[in-house]
């Protein structure tokens, strides 16, 4: 509430809401109540790879469904994230497939690949390496 008294607005971004298993509901209710008490000074934006179920969905005033990137845009996205890194065409294709057109998922996969290359600069990332990285990291839980 202190920011509202000063005339400032606060935006709270909750990414990957689907990973909370519903544990975010009390926090969301608190933030929504704070929003009402401050005449809209608190705005909550929540992003999820999956449809948000009630009761959390019932708290939403506006829902926007974003479509996954088409294959050519997904490829362009991944190539942009991996520029200058030793990733084979098969490795790029594996990341695109893993990502399913979802920018967040593709970003996480690219970040894991970049970290693996940083750990071993001689690593050439192909389809097998991408599969191993996504299976051996927390990415397997979000696929």
N, C-alpha and C positions, 0 to 999 in steps of 0.2 A: 503494500500500500504506500510506502514512502515515495516511490517514483511518481505515483499519481498525484500526491500532494504537491510535488514540484512541477506538475504539468507534463511529465514525461510518460511515454508509453513503453510497455515491455512486451516483447514477442518471445514466446517460449516455443521452441521447435523440438518436437519429439519424433525422431526418425526411427524406423523399424518398430513401430508400435506393436506389430504382430508378434514380436519376440518377447513381449512382456507377459504373455499368458494371462492377461486380465488383471495383473497386479497393479496396473497404472490407474485403475478406476478411482481409488480414493484421492490420488494426487490430482487427477483431472477434475473431479468434483470440487476439490479445494480451489483449483485455479479458476474454474468457472464461477464459483462463488465470489472469489476475489475480483473477477472481471465485473460482476454485477455490482459489487460494493464500490468499485472505483469508476463506475460509469464508462466501462469499456477500455480502461487503461491497460488491461492485460489481454493479450491475444494469444491463443494457443493454436499452433499448427501441428498436426500429427500426420505422419506419413506411414503407410503400411504397404507391404507387398501383397497383402491379402485383404479381403473384405473385412471391415471392422464390425464385429457382432454387437448386438445389444448387450448390456446397457450402455456401453461406451458410445456406440453409434448414435444412440438417442440423445447424447449430449451435443452432438454436432449441429451447428447452424447451417453449414454449407459443406457439401460433399463434392469433391472433384475426382473423377476417375481418369487417370492418365493411361493412355494406351502404351504398351511396350514399343520400343523402337522397331522399325522394320529392319530386315536383315542388312540392307545396305547401310542404313544409318548406324546400326549396332557395330558393324565392321569399322566404319569411319570413327566411331566413338572409341573403340578399343585401340585402333591404330594410333589415334591421337594420344591416348594415355601411355602407349608403349613405345613412342618414337625414340629412336636411338638405343633401344634395348635389344639384346640378341634373342628374339622370339621368332621361331619359324612360322611359315604360313599355316602349318597344321596347329601350332600352338595358339596362334591368333584365332583360328577357327574354333578351337576347343573352348577358348574363353567366351567367344560369341555364343556358342551353343550353351555353355554353362549359364551365361547371363540371361538367356531367354528374352533379350531385348530390354531388360530392366537395368537402367543406369546404375543404380546402387549396387546391384549384384555384380555387374561387370566391373565397377570401380573397385569393389573389394577384391575380386579375383586379380585384377591388374596390380593392385597394391601388394598382394601376397607374392605375385610373380616378381615384382620389382624388389621386394625384400629378399627373396631367394637369390636373385641375381646379385644384389649387394653383398649378401653373405658369401657367394661364390661367383666372382666375376667371370669365371671360365664357363659357367653354366649356359648351355644353349637350351632354351625352353621349347619343347615340342609338345605334341598332344599327350604323351605319357607323363611328362613332367607336370603339365597342367592338371591332369587327372590325379596324380599323386598329391599335389599341393592342395587341391580342393577336398580330397578325401582325408588328408592327414591334419588338416587345420580345422578351425571352427567353421569354415565355409561349408563343410559337409552338413552342419546342423541347419543351415539357412537355405539349402538348395531346394 
